[in-house]
Structure formats: C-alpha cells, structure tokens
Amino acid sequence: MKRLLAAGCAGLLLLAPSLALAQAVAAPKIPLRDFFKNPDKTNFQLSPKAKYIAFTQPVENRMNIHVMPVGGAARAITAVKDRDIRNYFWKGEDHLLFLKDNGGDENYHLYAVDRSGKTTRDLTPFDKVRVELIDDLEDHPTDVLVGLNKRKAEVFDAYRLNVKTGKLTMVAENPGNITGWLTDHAGRIRVATSTDGVNTSLLYRADEASPFKTVLSTSFKEAVQPLLFTFDNQRLYASSNLGRDKQAIVELDLNTGKEVKVVYERDDVDVETLRYSKKRKVLTAAAFETAKLERHYFDPQTEALIKKLEAKLPGYELRVSSNTNEDAWIVTTRGDRTRGSHYYYHPKQDKLVKLADSAPWLKEDQLASMQPIRYQSRDGLIINGYLTLPVGKEAKNLPMIVNPHGGPWARDSWGFNPEVQFLANRGYAVLQMNFRGSTGYGKAFWQASFKQWGKTMQDDISDGVLKMVNDGVADPKRVCIYGGSYGGYATLAGLTFSPELYACGVDYVGVSNLFTFMNTIPPYWKPFLDMMYEMVGNPEKDKALMEAASPVFHVDKIKAPLLVLQGAKDPRVNIAESDQIVAALKQRGVDVEYIVKDNEGHGFANQENRFEAYEAMELFFAKHLGS
C-alpha cells in the first residue's frame, strides 16, 4: 500500500466564530436519496507504474471497480450485483484484489480480477471463514499475506497467498492467543501481538526461522500498538501510552522492549498514525485529531508538497496517495459540506487535473457547517463534540437530533456526514459528542467509561442535551435521539434512563440486553472476552450492574415512540437484541416501528435498504418533532 499521509454547569465553549447564522439564506429541500445514494465516482487509486487509474462507480446500483489509462476512457472490470465493493487495491500493474462479504455477515473473501475484467476469482473460497489482509507485499508480484480463521473460528493464522494460482502456504500458525501480525519492510512476519484476555504482549523474532519471544507485556488498560519497522528492519515504531496519558509515536528496541526515543507526542490528544515514504525511506508525517485532522511533518519534501496542494485547493483537508515511484499522485479533498473531489497531480509538471466529484448533485452552499464545540460534564470532564445547524436558521429553539456515535470506543470526527447533512436540511439541529470512552483523548478519558454503559457515559450525552436546551439552541419539547451500534444502545438507554429529555428515538442495530450481547459476539472477538468483562461487565460478577444498564429490563420507563432498524445477519449485535426490545415494548403498548433487512449485517450497506431506512426515519422525525 502507498504510505505517505490518516448536564454540565459550565458554559458551552464554541470553537467556531458564531452560532447565529451559518448562512443567511435557508437551503432548499434536497431530495433524500441525494444524501444516501452511492457516490458517482470515488476511491481513486494509481497503479504502481502510474499507467492506470482505478476507482469505484455504480453498476446497476452497486459500487464496482473501473479502470482507465491515465488520460483515457474508463471501463468497468467487475460486475458484482449483491454488495458494493468498497475495499480494493492494485496487485502489480495487471491485477486488482478486492474484499466482499455475503449479506453483511463480515466473513470477507478476497477476490482477484485482471485489469481487463475478463476473469474474476475467489481466492479464499471457504465457507464461514473471514480473511484479513496482513500485507499486500507490494514488492512481490504474485503474493500477499493474509490472515484466515479457517482452522479455528476464533483465531487467524498467517498465510502467503499466490494470487495467480490461489496456492495458500501457512507462514505462521496462531497458537490461539495472537491478535495481530506485522511484517518488516521485506514482507517477513517478525512482530505479533497476543492477549490472554486482559494482558497484551508484544512478540518479536529476528527472522522467520526463529521462534517468537515476548519482549513487552502490558495490561489492556495501556497500549503499545506496533506501526512499522525502522528502515533498517532493526527497531520498531509504535504508538504507546506507557508512562503517559496520551498515545505518542515512539521507537522501540525489539531486543529489550524498551523505548529508545519519543518521535512525536502531544499533551492534548493521542498521536497514533505515522506516515512514511517507502521509496525514500523516510518518515513523512504524524497525523492526529484535535477538532479537525492535523499533521506534524518530519519531511520537508512532503510538507512542501502538501502546502502546494493546499494552496491550489484552499479550504479543504487533503488526502494524498502516490504510485510506487512517487512521481504521480491522487489528491482527494475533504470537508464538512462535500463528499469530496478527486484529482490527478503530476509534480514535475505541477499540473492538477480534476477526475471527479463524488457527489456532483450536492451543492456546498446548500449544506450546513459542522461546528466543533466543547462542554463540561456534571463531574467536570471536558466533552468535545460537533453542532450542525440548519442553513439559514437562527440557533434558537430548534428541534434537535442527538446523535451519539457507535463503538463506543471510537469517536466522531469533523467532516462530511450524510446523516447529519440530511437532518440539518430537514430543519433539525444535530448534536454529536465524544462522550467518555471515546478514543483520541487519552488513557484516563477512555478508562473513565469502564462499566459505565447507561451511567456516566449516558450522563455525558444528557449533559450535552441540557446544555443545548439551557442555552436556548434546542426546544426542550422537540429533542429526539438517534444512533447506531453503541449509539443505538445509547438511544435505548436515553429513552429508558432519562425519558424526560426525549420526544422519540431511533435505534439502529443497537444493544438492548448486555447479557445476550456478550453471549452472541463473533467468535474472533472471544480472545478479548475477559477484557470486555472489565470494560462492560461480567455477567456473573456484575449481574446487578448489567441488569441495571440493560434497557430491555426497564421498558416500563420508556414513554417515547421508537423506530428500530436491524440487519438479520448482524454478527456483532445479534438480531435478538432488537427482537427483545421490540417485543417488550409492543407488549406494553408503546408505539414502535421495526424494519429488518434479511440481506444486511451491522448497518444497511445496500443502497435500496438505506433509502428505505432513511425514508422511514424522515417520516418518524417529522411526525414527532415537526420539520
């Protein structure tokens, strides 16, 4: 792969100039499907020699791979009809590999297609087996390294896969506790991570003929995440919070496990991403998120390139990727009011050529600004988030959608969000927050979420709602909550544990019962089960805590109407989670609408299912909030 650049009592702290009017004139009503249909063209990638450009574009409403010579005409080389192709990469100049599952079951297979599109082959044709890419082995013309759980569902062994013949050769057998593999710059697996459920170890071997040895062990409450080898293949760059609160980029001695030096760190946020030039063998940048994405540059050449591109494309975040020789580039813009545009850049000619807009039907001046905000929780934590206001509407007495993110150990970020833009276009303020446990804000902030589902984690959400109400932004009688995955749980918890705040809720593949959730996790999550017990709760030792935090046992407190969306094949949040809460509410006579899709998993990936879900959501919010 190309690697260059990845109710509080305190006042609301705004990181944007004003909340009064984002734009002076109200936006026209944009058709719902314009927000949720597949992009026109996206995911552009250069072939290694930069002779060709690949990208994805719909074919019969499914995203398929297209290829064109640089400056030439494009043609579709895949014709997948059941699922979108979202992840693919070049393998040499003549083949591309892509991942696809079946109906959202997340048992991904790896497929190969030749550049002409004449032949497509399933390279991992194994039932109920998931493939994970370890290394695309860019310098090896026929091979890739993959992880497969074909021998045992809970663990992934490492294989060398010949993409021309399909031959699989095991190069590292997982003894049962390995959770990740890392190659050096020659494509040799020399580092691994393991877990006993609550402790994580870093393993190292000098060469592929030697056994792995443990060089460092930590509690899961601390993290040393291997990133890449130094360019002499002797040491390791990692992201570590050992001895500090925030993740920092460090260099490790693999013989001792000791930290040799700090490469880059910050006091305010975690730094977990490191970019480098494979051709020039230099580190280029560390990426991190404050309110928005930022970079710290190590390499003047990279910094000069990005600054030059930013001058040509002002006002946008940029993503760049190159071919092998770094003499041609794909540049993608990113912003809060655009799905992005894609460009081809030739540095020697200093020529930037536009390839496509991802969604040319959406006009930036009709979309809403996402404004970074901060507020204080009732117990004194600073909660970062984003507030998006309807275009041309004063920030006063608005109907509001509260939108907690999934994970929960993830985060919301600044950028284009089709759900947020759709809701803002329908006249709703949208509040997102990185409640405690959200990643990127340090070890203490993350650990503050342990065994706090439905408790202080939910308080952080409630405090944001109360702040918006107290500041006059939100109409207290017209607030609804909507989220997916953990955000779906937070929706149910909000309606259950703070019913006075919400007029309605939408639960999208959310957890309703912590006991059944723990019992139905995917088999490859089971090595982390003891860790989950410490973070969420142990069904035996913490029975009372988990029962108290499970909305399904407290449906008598739910008063507001509910819409539930669920994929029947969801491997993470089993359909039983939604079935339980719907049955319990219907038994009590609470208004609940339930949409299940048999060909979906953890979220609705197929375009027609997205349309149906958001059309139902639009009617639901209009009924209970107005518009």
Salt bridges, closest charged atoms under 4 A:
ASP34 OD1 - LYS37 NZ 3.56
ASP40 OD2 - LYS41 NZ 3.53
ASP82 OD2 - LYS100 NZ 2.96
ASP84 OD2 - ARG86 NH2 2.84
ASP94 OD1 - ARG115 NH2 2.89
ASP101 OD1 - ARG83 NE 3.39
GLU106 OE1 - ARG130 NH1 3.87
GLU106 OE2 - ARG572 NE 2.92
ASP122 OD2 - HIS109 ND1 2.81
GLU132 OE2 - ARG130 NE 3.18
GLU138 OE2 - LYS2 NZ 3.74
GLU138 OE1 - LYS278 NZ 3.85
ASP139 OD2 - LYS278 NZ 3.05
ASP143 OD2 - ARG160 NH1 3.22
ASP157 OD2 - ARG151 NE 2.78
GLU173 OE2 - ARG151 NH1 3.77
ASP184 OD2 - ARG188 NH2 2.81
ASP184 OD2 - ARG190 NH1 3.04
GLU222 OE2 - LYS443 NZ 3.49
ASP245 OD2 - LYS246 NZ 2.75
GLU251 OE2 - ARG235 NH1 3.27
GLU251 OE1 - LYS261 NZ 3.91
GLU259 OE2 - ARG244 NH2 2.88
GLU265 OE1 - ARG244 NE 3.55
ASP268 OD1 - ARG266 NE 2.93
GLU289 OE1 - ARG411 NE 3.67
ASP299 OD2 - ARG280 NH2 2.72
GLU317 OE1 - ARG319 NH1 3.62
GLU317 OE1 - ARG334 NH1 2.63
GLU326 OE1 - ARG280 NE 3.57
ASP350 OD1 - LYS312 NZ 3.33
ASP357 OD1 - LYS354 NZ 2.75
ASP379 OD1 - ARG436 NH2 2.76
ASP459 OD1 - ARG378 NH1 3.69
ASP460 OD2 - ARG436 NE 2.76
ASP463 OD1 - ARG378 NH2 2.63
ASP471 OD1 - LYS467 NZ 2.75
ASP475 OD2 - ARG478 NE 2.90
GLU534 OE1 - LYS221 NZ 3.64
ASP542 OD2 - LYS451 NZ 3.01
ASP570 OD2 - HIS602 ND1 2.72
GLU600 OE1 - ARG83 NH1 3.05
GLU608 OE2 - ARG62 NH2 2.74
GLU612 OE1 - LYS597 NZ 2.56
GLU615 OE2 - ARG33 NE 3.00
GLU618 OE2 - ARG426 NE 2.59
